[in-house]
Amino acid sequence: MGKAFEHATVWTGVAEIFFVGGIFYGWPAYIYVLKEEGVFLELCNQTQLVATNQTSCVEQDTKFNSIFITACLLSNVFGTVFGLILDKFGLLSGRIFTAIPMTIGLIMMIFYSNRLSLEFGTYLIAISAIGTLITNLPLQPIWPKRTSTIGSIYSGTFDGSAATFMLVKVCYQALNWPLALLSTILACLSSISWLRTIFLMPTKILPRELPPNYDLSNETLISSCKRRGTIDEMDHRELQTRSNRDESEIGSNGEKTMEEKPVEDKEEKTSIFVQFKNEICSWQFFSLCVWYCLVSLRINSFQAWFNNSLEWWFPGEAKIQSELTDIFGLTYIMSLPISPAAGAVVDFFAARYRPSGQELRGRKIGVAVVCALCTVLSTVLSLLCTIRGSFAISVISQITFSVIRTFIYAILAQAAFLLFPMNLFGMIYGTLQLFNGLISLTADPIFRMIHSDLDGDYTIVHYALSAGCLITIFQPFVLVFHKKQS
């Protein structure tokens, strides 16, 4: 089947990530629909709503914000779980464990009138969100010269998948489709994950350097029922080599000539955890983790506070607030065309250094350049958020947010894939997401502090986030000049 099959696998991955991947990140658009349906309106003081002529209250907004922050935490925490499943049990197991909660979660959200069903359904799709991305990123080596670009497209699509809820809002608002029907359609789209797992995805992680005779169509689950794939044959040859070596080590008296061999085998089995410990204790991992957590806190808080910030930026101007909500959804779609950019930068520097045999160094420099750009833009975004009453500034802020979010997801995946051992990709990437989730959890108490202690004034918080982003400018330099201990 060749290239046609590879293209089908890669581009259906884009469709999977867009429609069922990180859709819960489109929460701000989905909140609009849920409010129209009166979800959690019972938390409000009805007398006060009538007296003030409002359709929502702080208690309702706080509940929606709490669900989103908790969902973000779960998504990032389970990144480590899916990473461990991927590295220890293989790609097929990772795909199955990802698809199950996604399917159940989307089905539960059909019954949104039941508050527990809606809330826990949201948590389930958040849990599987990062797993959808992690189990697609191992396809990157399929086109060696476009490794970073493929990863960047997937990561950018993961960012843009938030626009799926924007499409739900448009269909609900403009076409008057009932939310139950829209939720059913989303649940049906989860079948993409199952179909790709069976017919298109390899059952094992691709090696960083593919063998010359590699045929992706022979590595799928359906093909494995018919014949042995290339990767299986490689594993079989490795086992046969070990068997022959063991036989050669047995002397004439039937005893092994090397007593240390069982110890070596035991060390090989446990070395992945020792190796993982060494990697996460390195300056390279530490700097990358600090950078990602602080910049991501800026991005996640902007997203989580967006609906409430509209009232602070444009108090009482419902029409402008609605227009900005629509634009916010459109900026997610913008992530799709710009998603290859971050990976293209990395591939560009790799091509520049490839003739001299320093391709990896070129990729590190490319990653550092994109990281530095995200740091600068995050600082600028925080400063823009302090400006009130300007429609143009608000639109620029949303565009800046979308660019940063697209690039940060793309470049984190590239950093985990390129700068650390291939067999640790899932665990490294998942651990970074875990730390990010724990730090992003602070967005909820910060939000509560803004409305309780700061009387709803976000200014000082945005300045603090600006300073936090700015200090991460050290990370690109660590990345470029870091040298591994031998």
Backbone hydrogen bonds, N-H to C=O, Kabsch-Sander energy under -0.5 kcal/mol:
donor,donor_aa,acceptor,acceptor_aa,energy
4,A,1,M,-0.9
6,E,2,G,-1.8
7,H,3,K,-2.9
8,A,4,A,-2.2
9,T,5,F,-2.4
10,V,6,E,-2.6
11,W,7,H,-2.7
12,T,8,A,-1.8
13,G,9,T,-1.0
14,V,10,V,-1.0
15,A,11,W,-1.5
16,E,12,T,-2.5
17,I,13,G,-2.5
18,F,14,V,-2.2
19,F,15,A,-2.3
20,V,16,E,-2.3
21,G,17,I,-1.3
22,G,17,I,-0.7
25,Y,22,G,-1.8
26,G,23,I,-2.1
27,W,24,F,-1.0
29,A,26,G,-0.9
30,Y,26,G,-1.7
31,I,27,W,-2.7
32,Y,28,P,-1.0
33,V,29,A,-1.0
34,L,30,Y,-2.5
35,K,31,I,-2.8
36,E,32,Y,-1.8
37,E,33,V,-1.5
38,G,35,K,-1.4
39,V,34,L,-2.6
41,L,38,G,-1.6
43,L,40,F,-1.4
44,C,41,L,-1.8
46,Q,44,C,-0.9
49,L,45,N,-2.1
50,V,46,Q,-2.1
51,A,47,T,-2.1
52,T,48,Q,-2.3
53,N,49,L,-1.0
54,Q,49,L,-1.8
61,D,57,C,-2.2
62,T,58,V,-2.8
63,K,59,E,-1.8
64,F,60,Q,-2.2
65,N,61,D,-2.5
66,S,62,T,-2.5
67,I,63,K,-2.2
68,F,64,F,-2.1
69,I,65,N,-2.5
70,T,66,S,-2.4
71,A,67,I,-2.4
72,C,68,F,-2.5
73,L,69,I,-2.2
74,L,70,T,-2.6
75,S,71,A,-2.6
76,N,72,C,-2.2
77,V,73,L,-2.8
78,F,74,L,-2.6
79,G,76,N,-0.6
80,T,76,N,-0.7
80,T,77,V,-1.1
80,T,430,G,-0.7
81,V,77,V,-0.8
82,F,78,F,-2.8
83,G,79,G,-2.1
84,L,80,T,-2.3
85,I,81,V,-2.3
86,L,82,F,-2.6
87,D,83,G,-2.4
88,K,84,L,-2.5
89,F,85,I,-2.5
90,G,85,I,-0.8
90,G,86,L,-0.9
92,L,203,T,-1.9
94,G,90,G,-1.7
95,R,91,L,-2.5
96,I,92,L,-2.2
97,F,93,S,-2.5
98,T,94,G,-1.2
99,A,95,R,-2.4
100,I,96,I,-1.9
102,M,98,T,-1.3
103,T,99,A,-2.5
104,I,100,I,-2.3
105,G,101,P,-2.7
106,L,102,M,-2.3
107,I,103,T,-1.8
108,M,104,I,-2.3
109,M,105,G,-1.7
110,I,107,I,-1.2
111,F,107,I,-0.5
111,F,108,M,-1.2
112,Y,109,M,-0.7
112,Y,110,I,-0.8
114,N,111,F,-1.6
115,R,113,S,-0.8
118,L,114,N,-2.3
119,E,115,R,-2.5
120,F,116,L,-2.7
121,G,117,S,-1.8
122,T,118,L,-2.1
123,Y,119,E,-1.8
124,L,120,F,-2.0
125,I,121,G,-2.1
126,A,122,T,-1.8
127,I,123,Y,-2.3
128,S,124,L,-1.9
129,A,125,I,-0.8
130,I,126,A,-0.8
131,G,127,I,-0.5
132,T,128,S,-2.0
133,L,129,A,-1.3
134,I,130,I,-2.8
135,T,131,G,-2.3
136,N,133,L,-1.4
137,L,133,L,-1.9
139,L,136,N,-1.8
140,Q,137,L,-2.2
142,I,139,L,-2.0
143,W,140,Q,-1.2
146,R,143,W,-2.3
147,T,144,P,-1.0
150,I,146,R,-2.5
151,G,147,T,-1.8
152,S,148,S,-2.3
153,I,149,T,-2.5
154,Y,150,I,-2.4
155,S,151,G,-2.5
156,G,152,S,-2.9
157,T,153,I,-2.4
158,F,154,Y,-2.1
159,D,155,S,-1.7
160,G,156,G,-2.7
161,S,157,T,-1.6
162,A,159,D,-1.3
163,A,160,G,-2.4
164,T,161,S,-1.9
165,F,162,A,-0.9
166,M,162,A,-0.7
167,L,163,A,-2.2
168,V,164,T,-1.7
169,K,165,F,-2.1
170,V,166,M,-2.3
171,C,167,L,-2.6
172,Y,168,V,-2.2
173,Q,169,K,-2.8
174,A,170,V,-3.2
175,L,170,V,-0.9
175,L,171,C,-0.5
177,W,171,C,-2.2
182,L,178,P,-2.0
183,S,179,L,-2.6
184,T,180,A,-1.8
185,I,181,L,-2.1
186,L,182,L,-1.9
187,A,183,S,-2.0
188,C,184,T,-2.1
189,L,185,I,-1.8
190,S,186,L,-0.7
190,S,187,A,-0.8
191,S,188,C,-1.7
192,I,189,L,-1.9
193,S,190,S,-0.9
194,W,190,S,-0.8
195,L,191,S,-2.6
196,R,192,I,-2.5
197,T,193,S,-2.0
198,I,194,W,-1.8
199,F,195,L,-2.6
200,L,196,R,-1.9
201,M,196,R,-3.2
203,T,219,E,-2.3
210,L,208,R,-0.6
214,Y,211,P,-1.7
218,N,215,D,-1.8
219,E,216,L,-1.8
221,L,197,T,-0.6
221,L,201,M,-0.7
222,I,198,I,-1.9
224,S,220,T,-2.0
225,C,221,L,-0.7
226,K,223,S,-1.9
227,R,223,S,-2.5
233,E,229,G,-2.2
234,M,230,T,-2.1
235,D,231,I,-2.5
236,H,232,D,-2.7
237,R,233,E,-2.7
238,E,234,M,-2.1
239,L,235,D,-2.5
240,Q,236,H,-2.5
241,T,237,R,-2.4
242,R,238,E,-2.2
243,S,239,L,-2.4
244,N,240,Q,-2.6
245,R,241,T,-2.4
246,D,242,R,-2.5
247,E,243,S,-2.2
248,S,244,N,-2.0
249,E,245,R,-0.9
249,E,246,D,-0.5
250,I,247,E,-1.3
251,G,249,E,-0.6
251,G,255,E,-2.9
254,G,251,G,-1.7
257,T,249,E,-3.2
259,E,257,T,-0.5
261,K,258,M,-0.8
263,V,260,E,-0.5
264,E,260,E,-1.8
265,D,261,K,-2.5
266,K,262,P,-2.0
267,E,263,V,-2.2
268,E,264,E,-2.3
269,K,265,D,-1.8
270,T,266,K,-1.5
271,S,267,E,-1.2
273,F,270,T,-0.9
274,V,270,T,-1.3
275,Q,271,S,-3.2
276,F,272,I,-2.0
277,K,273,F,-2.3
278,N,274,V,-2.2
279,E,275,Q,-2.1
280,I,276,F,-2.3
281,C,277,K,-1.0
282,S,279,E,-1.4
286,F,282,S,-2.3
287,S,283,W,-2.8
288,L,284,Q,-1.7
289,C,285,F,-2.7
290,V,286,F,-2.5
291,W,287,S,-2.4
292,Y,288,L,-2.5
293,C,289,C,-2.6
294,L,290,V,-2.2
295,V,291,W,-2.3
296,S,292,Y,-2.3
297,L,293,C,-1.8
298,R,294,L,-1.5
299,I,295,V,-1.8
300,N,296,S,-3.5
301,S,297,L,-2.2
302,F,298,R,-1.7
303,Q,299,I,-1.9
304,A,300,N,-2.7
305,W,301,S,-2.6
306,F,303,Q,-0.6
309,S,305,W,-3.0
310,L,306,F,-1.6
311,E,307,N,-0.7
311,E,308,N,-0.5
312,W,308,N,-0.9
313,W,309,S,-3.0
314,F,310,L,-3.0
317,E,314,F,-1.6
318,A,316,G,-1.1
321,Q,317,E,-2.0
322,S,318,A,-2.3
323,E,319,K,-2.2
324,L,320,I,-2.5
325,T,321,Q,-1.7
326,D,322,S,-2.0
327,I,323,E,-2.3
328,F,324,L,-2.3
329,G,325,T,-1.5
330,L,326,D,-1.8
331,T,327,I,-2.0
332,Y,328,F,-0.7
332,Y,329,G,-0.7
333,I,329,G,-1.0
334,M,330,L,-1.5
335,S,331,T,-0.5
335,S,332,Y,-1.2
336,L,333,I,-1.5
338,I,334,M,-1.3
339,S,335,S,-1.1
339,S,336,L,-0.5
341,A,338,I,-1.7
343,G,339,S,-0.6
344,A,340,P,-2.6
345,V,341,A,-2.0
346,V,342,A,-1.6
347,D,343,G,-2.7
348,F,344,A,-2.1
349,F,345,V,-2.0
350,A,346,V,-2.1
351,A,347,D,-2.2
352,R,348,F,-1.8
353,Y,349,F,-1.7
354,R,350,A,-1.3
356,S,353,Y,-0.7
357,G,354,R,-2.1
358,Q,353,Y,-2.2
362,G,358,Q,-2.0
363,R,359,E,-2.2
364,K,360,L,-2.2
365,I,361,R,-2.3
366,G,362,G,-2.2
367,V,363,R,-2.5
368,A,364,K,-2.3
369,V,365,I,-2.3
370,V,366,G,-1.9
371,C,367,V,-2.3
372,A,368,A,-2.5
373,L,369,V,-2.0
374,C,370,V,-2.2
375,T,371,C,-2.1
376,V,372,A,-2.2
377,L,373,L,-2.6
378,S,374,C,-2.2
379,T,375,T,-1.8
380,V,376,V,-2.2
381,L,377,L,-2.7
382,S,378,S,-2.0
383,L,379,T,-1.6
384,L,380,V,-2.4
385,C,381,L,-1.9
386,T,383,L,-1.1
387,I,384,L,-1.6
388,R,386,T,-0.5
389,G,313,W,-1.0
391,F,389,G,-0.6
394,S,390,S,-1.8
395,V,391,F,-2.1
396,I,392,A,-2.5
397,S,393,I,-2.5
398,Q,394,S,-1.9
399,I,395,V,-2.3
400,T,396,I,-2.7
401,F,397,S,-2.5
402,S,398,Q,-2.2
403,V,399,I,-2.2
404,I,400,T,-2.5
405,R,401,F,-2.7
406,T,402,S,-2.4
407,F,403,V,-2.5
408,I,404,I,-3.1
409,Y,405,R,-1.8
410,A,406,T,-1.8
411,I,407,F,-2.9
412,L,408,I,-1.8
413,A,409,Y,-1.7
414,Q,410,A,-1.7
415,A,411,I,-2.6
416,A,412,L,-2.5
417,F,413,A,-1.9
418,L,414,Q,-2.9
419,L,415,A,-2.1
424,L,421,P,-1.8
425,F,422,M,-1.5
428,I,424,L,-3.1
429,Y,425,F,-2.8
430,G,426,G,-2.4
431,T,427,M,-2.3
432,L,428,I,-2.1
433,Q,429,Y,-1.8
434,L,430,G,-2.0
435,F,431,T,-2.4
436,N,432,L,-2.0
437,G,433,Q,-2.4
438,L,434,L,-2.1
439,I,435,F,-2.2
440,S,436,N,-2.9
441,L,437,G,-1.2
442,T,439,I,-1.7
443,A,440,S,-2.0
444,D,441,L,-1.2
446,I,442,T,-2.1
447,F,443,A,-2.0
448,R,444,D,-2.2
449,M,445,P,-2.3
450,I,446,I,-2.3
451,H,447,F,-1.6
452,S,448,R,-1.6
453,D,449,M,-2.8
454,L,449,M,-1.4
456,G,450,I,-3.1
457,D,450,I,-0.6
457,D,454,L,-1.5
458,Y,456,G,-0.7
462,H,458,Y,-2.2
463,Y,459,T,-2.0
464,A,460,I,-1.9
465,L,461,V,-2.5
466,S,462,H,-1.9
467,A,463,Y,-2.0
468,G,464,A,-2.2
469,C,465,L,-2.2
470,L,466,S,-2.0
471,I,467,A,-1.6
472,T,469,C,-1.2
473,I,470,L,-1.5
474,F,471,I,-1.0
475,Q,472,T,-1.6
477,F,474,F,-0.6
478,V,474,F,-1.7
479,L,475,Q,-2.4
480,V,476,P,-2.0
481,F,477,F,-2.3
482,H,478,V,-1.4
